[in-house]
Amino acid sequence: DGEANMPFKKISKFSADIAKLGTHTKNNDWRRRLQIGDNVDCYDTGGTWYNCTINDIRRENNRDSDQVVLFRLCYRIWDEKGPRSNDMGNFIGWNDICNEWVNMYSPRLQRFNTKAVKANAISKDEPVINDQDDDTWDDVEMTYAVLRKDHNNCTTYISNLNTFGNMGGFEALLDRIADQENWVSMDVLSTLVKFMANVQIFLHRHFAQTFIPAFKDA
């Protein structure tokens, strides 16, 4: 009966919540030394590792009356080259709506740039996009995406992106992210960001010049 009442949790074998025995239960001194303002890597609910900043620390008792330490993580890092800004300066990452409290010993929390090496980083090797022929398309106003032969030769893919745009898909995407009365979940936000990361290289120059800044601001 005692064993039947013990708490348990089902976890996928691919989840970041589990690891090889001893991986995250030894050498934890670095966690106890973390302070407000320190950078770490965190695994979000959408399955992506991000660079984060600790902006608050609190202690509370769990259901077993044991005291635990929680870090309030901002999914961003401060960088003078960051594309977004607030009263504290420029940053790379997300606004405060994405902040969350994470246990100090959670496996989702790892040393800075050990898991999210490429996430939220300013790439020095971004592909050069040749968009000099974008204006030769027959109907620029109805064109959202164009073929980039150096990156993808699939005309069906481009056609689908243009259909998506002409049906109001990109505008609907912006409206959903900007809806402050019904915030999107981290899962949905992560999916939308990954979608834009995959298609941005194919966006028509004129559309990209207005849509991408609006997407970042949303």
C-alpha positions in Angstrom: 0.0 0.0 0.0 2.8 2.4 0.8 4.4 1.9 -2.6 1.1 2.4 -4.3 0.7 5.8 -2.7 4.2 7.0 -3.7 4.2 9.8 -6.2 5.5 9.0 -9.7 5.8 10.7 -13.1 5.8 9.2 -16.6 8.6 10.6 -18.7 9.6 10.0 -22.3 13.0 8.3 -22.6 14.0 11.2 -24.9 13.0 13.9 -22.4 15.5 16.4 -21.0 14.1 15.6 -17.6 16.2 12.4 -17.4 19.8 11.6 -18.1 22.5 9.0 -17.4 22.8 8.1 -13.7 25.0 10.7 -11.9 25.0 13.2 -14.8 23.1 15.9 -13.0 23.4 14.8 -9.4 27.1 15.4 -9.0 29.3 18.5 -9.3 26.4 20.8 -8.6 28.5 23.5 -6.8 28.2 25.7 -9.9 24.4 25.8 -9.4 24.7 26.9 -5.8 27.0 29.7 -6.9 24.5 31.2 -9.4 23.4 34.7 -8.8 21.0 37.3 -10.2 22.4 38.4 -13.6 24.2 35.2 -14.4 23.6 33.5 -17.7 22.6 29.9 -18.1 21.0 27.6 -20.7 17.4 26.4 -20.2 15.3 23.9 -22.0 11.8 25.4 -22.8 8.5 23.7 -23.0 8.8 23.6 -26.8 11.8 21.4 -26.8 14.5 24.0 -27.5 17.6 25.1 -25.5 17.9 28.9 -25.1 20.5 31.2 -23.5 18.8 32.7 -20.4 19.5 35.3 -17.7 18.6 34.8 -14.0 16.7 37.9 -12.9 15.4 36.8 -9.5 15.9 34.1 -6.9 13.4 32.8 -4.3 13.2 30.1 -1.7 10.0 28.2 -0.9 8.9 24.9 0.7 7.7 22.1 -1.5 4.9 19.6 -0.6 7.3 17.6 1.5 8.2 20.8 3.5 11.7 20.8 2.1 13.1 24.2 1.1 13.9 24.5 -2.6 15.6 27.3 -4.5 14.0 28.7 -7.6 15.5 30.8 -10.4 13.3 33.2 -12.4 14.7 32.9 -15.9 14.4 35.4 -18.7 14.7 33.8 -22.1 17.2 36.4 -23.3 20.7 37.6 -22.9 21.9 41.2 -22.9 24.0 42.1 -25.9 24.8 45.5 -27.5 24.1 44.0 -30.9 20.7 42.6 -29.8 17.8 43.4 -32.2 15.4 44.2 -29.3 15.6 46.5 -26.3 14.0 47.7 -23.1 14.9 50.0 -20.3 17.9 47.8 -19.4 19.4 47.8 -22.9 19.6 45.7 -26.1 19.0 41.9 -25.8 18.7 38.7 -27.9 15.7 36.6 -27.1 12.2 37.0 -25.8 10.2 39.5 -23.7 9.1 39.1 -20.1 6.0 37.1 -21.0 8.3 34.0 -21.6 9.9 34.3 -18.1 9.4 31.3 -15.8 10.6 29.9 -12.4 12.9 26.9 -12.6 14.2 24.7 -9.8 17.9 25.2 -9.2 18.6 21.5 -9.6 16.3 21.0 -12.6 18.0 19.1 -15.5 16.5 21.8 -17.7 19.1 24.2 -16.3 22.6 23.8 -17.6 25.8 25.8 -17.8 25.8 28.8 -20.2 26.4 27.9 -23.8 26.8 24.2 -23.2 23.4 23.3 -24.7 22.2 26.5 -26.5 25.5 27.2 -28.3 23.6 28.3 -31.5 20.4 29.5 -30.0 19.9 33.2 -29.7 23.4 33.8 -31.1 24.3 36.4 -33.7 25.6 34.3 -36.6 28.7 35.5 -38.4 28.1 33.0 -41.2 24.6 33.9 -42.2 23.9 32.9 -45.9 24.1 35.7 -48.4 20.7 36.0 -50.1 20.8 37.1 -53.7 17.5 39.1 -54.0 18.5 41.3 -57.0 15.9 39.6 -59.2 13.0 39.8 -56.8 11.4 42.8 -58.7 11.3 40.8 -61.9 8.4 38.7 -60.6 5.1 39.4 -62.4 3.0 40.5 -59.4 5.2 41.8 -56.6 2.3 42.7 -54.4 0.9 39.2 -54.5 4.3 37.6 -54.1 5.4 36.6 -50.6 8.1 34.1 -51.4 10.5 33.5 -54.3 12.7 30.7 -55.4 16.3 30.7 -54.2 18.0 28.1 -56.3 21.1 28.1 -54.0 18.9 27.0 -51.1 15.8 25.2 -52.5 14.7 24.3 -56.0 11.2 23.1 -55.0 8.7 25.3 -56.8 5.8 23.7 -54.9 7.3 24.8 -51.6 7.4 28.4 -52.8 3.9 28.1 -54.3 2.6 26.9 -50.9 4.2 29.9 -49.1 2.6 32.3 -51.5 -0.8 30.6 -51.1 -0.4 30.9 -47.4 0.4 34.6 -47.7 -2.4 35.4 -50.1 -4.9 33.6 -47.7 -3.8 36.0 -44.9 -1.5 33.5 -43.1 1.3 35.8 -42.3 -1.0 38.5 -41.0 -2.8 36.0 -38.9 0.5 34.8 -37.5 1.4 38.3 -36.4 -2.1 39.0 -34.9 -1.8 35.8 -32.9 1.6 36.6 -31.4 0.6 40.2 -30.7 -2.7 39.3 -28.9 -2.0 40.5 -25.4 -5.4 39.3 -24.1 -4.7 35.7 -25.1 -0.9 35.1 -24.9 0.4 32.2 -27.0 2.0 29.3 -25.1 5.7 28.7 -25.2 5.0 25.6 -27.3 3.1 27.6 -29.9 5.6 30.4 -29.9 8.5 28.1 -30.4 6.8 26.4 -33.3 6.1 29.8 -35.0 9.7 31.0 -34.5 11.0 27.7 -36.0 8.6 28.2 -39.0 9.9 31.7 -39.6 13.5 30.6 -39.3 12.9 28.0 -42.0 11.1 30.3 -44.5 12.7 33.7 -44.0 15.4 33.1 -46.6 12.7 32.6 -49.3 10.6 35.8 -48.5 10.4 38.4 -51.2 12.6 41.4 -50.4 9.8 43.9 -50.2 7.6 41.7 -48.0 10.5 40.8 -45.8 11.5 44.4 -45.2 8.1 45.1 -43.5 7.1 41.7 -42.1 10.4 40.6 -40.3 10.6 43.9 -38.2 6.9 43.5 -37.4 7.5 39.9 -36.4 10.4 40.8 -34.1 8.4 43.6 -32.4 5.4 41.3 -31.8 
